[in-house]
């Protein structure tokens, strides 16, 4: 791929004053990408499960549009009871209808059937802490006129190593490990750009395991600052915990995770 880029650049330089030419770049075989994150919240005694299973295909180099993987079937199995929950497709490649009411201390298996091949992954629900407080601050990193500080406080789950995923909206995510604040409260600042007074900002905290934390960290590095976070296909796709049980060599990209979450909002002054 790098050699193709050098050829493309050289051709552009030598023909910049001539007619444009087309260069055929190699198109690797498309692979399935499965992004599946289900969230659980106690919701004041009325538990809810939200999330989606999103199926896409890896796209050729320089193709901006990511094609959905259509004509698939998706289900989630409660491994304890054997009950199968068939999910419904609410838009091409996106399944968010028919989700089970997930519970702690149970294993759940995601099963995707696509092009006569079966993809599976098994996970259990990870606990999360609560967001203790959100408040607007006055500090900034580089530009006082462009940045807005939001201070986030939460308390680590006691007695065990923990990993957390924060979503700040606008495709911005942060992975945190409790190594340096174990069993105590942490307050940190997040700086938003180009938000205005009256804007409503939403911060969500997910409890995740080490494997998903490693996956998200790598996906964030590869997707770049404007890459849409770990749930968009990064430039170099990242393998996760999903396997192809029919044809192991045709492995998918993406991840299946079950996370308890907490959400708070703040209105910018």
N, C-alpha and C positions, 0 to 999 in steps of 0.2 A: 504493500500500500504506500509506503514512504517513497519507493522508487517511482510509482505512478505520479505522485505529487510533484517530484522533481521534474519529471517529463512534462507535466502539465504547465509548470511554471516556466520552464525553458521555452516551450512552444508559445506561450503567451508573450514572452519577451521578444522572440524573434519574429512574431507575426503581428505585433501591436499596431502596425500601420497597414495591415492587409485585412482581407476578409476573415471573419471568425471561422474557426474550425471546431469540430466536435471531436472529443477524445472519449473513447469508450473505457470506462473504469470497470474493474472486475466487480461482479455482483455475486457475493457469496450466497449460498443457499440460505433461505430464510429459516429462522428458528422461532419456536414459540416462546413468548414471554408471558409469564403468569405472575401478576402482582395481586396478592390476596392478603389484605389486612382487615380483620374483624375486630371491632372494639366493643367492650362491655362496660356498662356503667350501672351502679346500683340505683341511681335515679330516685333517691329518697324512698326506697322500698318498692319501687316499680321498675325492676331491672329491664334494661333495653340492650339490644345488640344491633350495632350499625356497621356499615362497611360495604365492601364490594370485592368481587373477583374480576379483574380486568385482564383480558386476553388480547395481546397484540403480536405482531410479527416483526422480527428485526428487519430494518430497511437498508437498501443499498447506500453506499457512501454518497453524501451530498443530497440525499432525498430528505426533505424537511418533514413531509407527512408520514406519520407512523400508521401503517395499515392495521385495522382490527383483524383478529382471527375469528372468522365467522363459521357458523354451522357446527359449533361445539356444544357439548352437554357438560354441565357442571353440577356436582353434588357434594354435600358434606355429610359425613357419617359419624354418628355418635358411637364411638367404639365400645362403650359400656353396654348400651342397649341394642346396638345394631340398627337403630333407626336411620333411614336414609332421607335426607332433605334435598329434594331436587330444586335447584335455583333457577329462576326465570331471567331471561335476557331482556333488560329494559332499554338497551340501546346496543348497536353492533359491538360485540365483544365485551360488554359490561353486564355482569350478573350481580344484582343487589336485592332482588326480590325473593322471598322464601327462606331467608336466613334463619337458622335455628336459634333458640334461646340458649346461648352457651353458658356453661357453669364451670366453677373451679373444680379441681381434682378429677377431671375427666380428660380423656384423649379424644381428639376429633381428627378425622382424616378427610382431606380435600381430594376429590377425584375429578379429573378433567379428561374427557374423551374427545380427541381432536384428530381428524384424518385417520381414524381407526387405530390410534395409539392412545394408551392410557397413561396419564401422569398423576402421581400421588405424592402427598406429604402428610405427616402426622404431627400435631402440635397439641399443647395444653395451654390453658389460659394463664397468662402472667399477671401478677398483682402490680398495682401502681400506688404511688403515694397520691396525696391531694395537693393541689396548688394552694398554699396558705394565703398568699397575697399577691396582687398586682397593683403597682402604683407608678405614676409618671414621675420621672426624675428630671433634673436640670443639666446633667452632664452631656458631653458629646465626645466623639472620637476624633473627627477630622474637621467637620463643618457644622458650626452651631446653627446655621440657617437651614440646613438640609436634613439634620438628624433629630430624632425624638427618642429619648431614653425611656424604656419601660423596665422597672425593677421587678424581678420574679423571685418569690420565696416559696420553698417547699421543704418538707422534712423527710429524710431518708427512712425507708422501711427498716425497722430494728432487727438486728441479729442475723443478717445475711448479706452477702454481696449483691449489689443491685445495679442495673443499667436502666437508663431512662431515655426516651425520645421526646423532644419538644418540637411541636409544630407552631410556628409563629404566623402562619398564613403567607400568602404570596409565594408559595413554593419554597419557603425557608424552613430548614430543620436543623436541630442540634442534638447530638448524642452526648450523654453525660454518664460517667461511671462514678460510683460513690467511694472510690479508693481514698480520697483525701477529706471526706466529710461523713464517713460512715457513722450511722446512728445519730446524726445531728441535722440541724437545719442549714440550708444553703440559700444565700441571696446573691443573685447575679444580675447584671444589666444586659439588656438586648437593645440594640440601636436600630430603629426603623428609619428609612429614608423616604422623603416625599410623602409624608402623611400630614393631614391638615386638622385643625381644631374641629371637633365634632365627629371625626372618623371613629368608627367602632372597630377595635382590634380584638381578635380572638386568639388565645393561647391555649394549646392542648398538650397535656402531659400523658404519655403512654408508658406503661411498664413493659420492658422487653428483656429477653435473655441475652447472654453474651454473644451467641451465634448471630442473632438478628442485629445486635449492636455492631458487630464486625462487618456484617453485610451492608448495613446502612452507611457506615463510615466510608467504606470503599466506594459505594455507589455515589455518595456525595462528592468525593474527590474526583471521580471520573465524569460525573455529570457537569461539574463546574458550577460556578456561582449562579448562572442563569439557566441551569439545565433542568429545572423543574423538580429537583429533589430526588429521593430514592425511588419514587414511584413513576418516574419517567425513564424511558430506555436511554441509558448513558451511552457515550461514544463507543466505549468498549464494554459490552454488556457483562454483567456480573452474575456468576452462577450462585444459586441459593440452595435451599433445602428440598427442592422438588425434583423427583426422579421420573424417568420414563421407564415404566415397568414392561412395556412391550418391546421397545428398541432402545436399550440403555445408551447406545452411541449417539442417538438423536436426543441428547439431553436438552432441557429447556433452560431459560434464564428466569430470574424472579424469585419470589419468596412467599411462603405462607406463614402468617403470624396471627396469634390471638392475644390481644392486649386489653387489660383494664385501662380506662382512661379517665381523666378529669379535665374539665374545660372551664375557663373563666374569661370574661370580656372586660375591656376597659375603654372608656370614651376619652379621646384625646382633648385636652383643654387648650 
